[in-house]
């Protein structure tokens, strides 16, 4: 008998004996000897050296891995090599189970057990992946097809979302993601901004377009609160495996208000593993937050790092023109037209919150339908008095300041500061001009209000604008529009 053939028979006999009488440690050591020859040293040390064999019975080896991410990574990247090693040692009937440590903080660590992907029967497809696994994935999706619920609001579309300077980057990025989810540089896409600015509308618009264009049916929108509650319930009901599997099968995952994950360590652990699985599979992840990712306290650094892999785009409070457009859009959706003064009154006095703007329209139309009264400025002020705090007041420099800042999209600090940028300097001079024209304030008072300037600066600014009013139609239009707004604000 040739020497090489003799060695093959000896090894085969040795393995058969090991399968019958060996311990978990001996069998795993034998597998490691095979894996060492198939993997580079770094991969072997990183992914296989930390594994502990814990049980062997009925030709089934159980190994303990440090986390679910470990399990997923090995299954996705080293399944073929591991399958062959087990077959060499245990034969075609050999089985492998993973024991995954889920909670190390308890006196007795919480673990779950998951099988290796059908070691005995899985066949490799052309791409080197298990066709049984692919079939399993398809079966999972088919089982959930009839009951899959995306939790998307069909009203949240790009058609009903007003684009302005306040959200232009977020809007453009969202449209790009909706056209090609998971196949672009914006993964994850993070939309952040204050309360009521339209974040939820925008992230759901992505999901609705993906479904509308039949790019994928498996789009899931979930609030961070619901995710956390469902995760806790899954742990309590011992169905964490099903919970994890469900989230790993979606094509577009949208999680709203991720700042609420702060301090929830176990939930963050689960998000971390889901994120890794989806991202490695080129599935799209979309997140929203009320602040930049780096400013969220209580989120693990490794999650912060991953959330910053893609693009973060902010949404700012809408400027005056965008506020008017939002109001007009809401009216058109309801088939209603309103007097321009009413629209300007609302747009001028509700400045920070899109949700409040829409709430004003809803309340106005509801009140109108109940009392059947014309929606004029007086009716509007009376109806919205709980939303828009209107005080009877004389025209003040504060009112002028508010109007000018809104009109030129600058802040009070800009207006009162030392910046010489063209638009800020122009706004400052116009504010001082209007202060002299419309109030009884002294030059000294005006100067002090707008940044502690002396009366000569006020005179210079007034004269400069007066000259432009005489020769520039653009400046005249600015002044007339501002006077109109100030009048409405003073009612």
Secondary structure, 3 states (H helix, E strand, C coil): CCHHHHHHHHHHHHHHHHHHHCCHHHHHHHHHHHHHHHCCHHHHHHHCCCCEEEEEECCEEEEEECCHHHHHHHHHHCHHHHHHHHHHHHCCCCEEEEEEEEECCCCCCEEEEEECCCCCCCCECCCCCEHHHHHHHHHHHHHHHCCCCCCCCCCCCCCCCCCCCCCHHHHHHHHHHHHCCCCCCCCCEEEEECCCCCHHHHHHHHHHHHHHCCCCCCEEEEEHHHHHHHHHHHHHCCCHHHHHHHHHCCCEEEEECHHHHCCCHHHHHHHHHHHHHHHHCCCEEEEEECCCHHHCCCCCHHHHHHHCCCEEEEECCCCHHHHHHHHHHHHHHCCCCCCHHHHHHHHHHCCCCHHHHHHHHHHHHHHHHHHCCCCCHHHHHHHCCCCCCCCCCCCCHHHHHHHHHHHHCCCHHHHHCCCCCHHHHHHHHHHHHHHHHHCCCCHHHHHHHCCCCCHHHHHHHHHHHHHHHHHCHHHHHHHHHHHHHHHHHCC
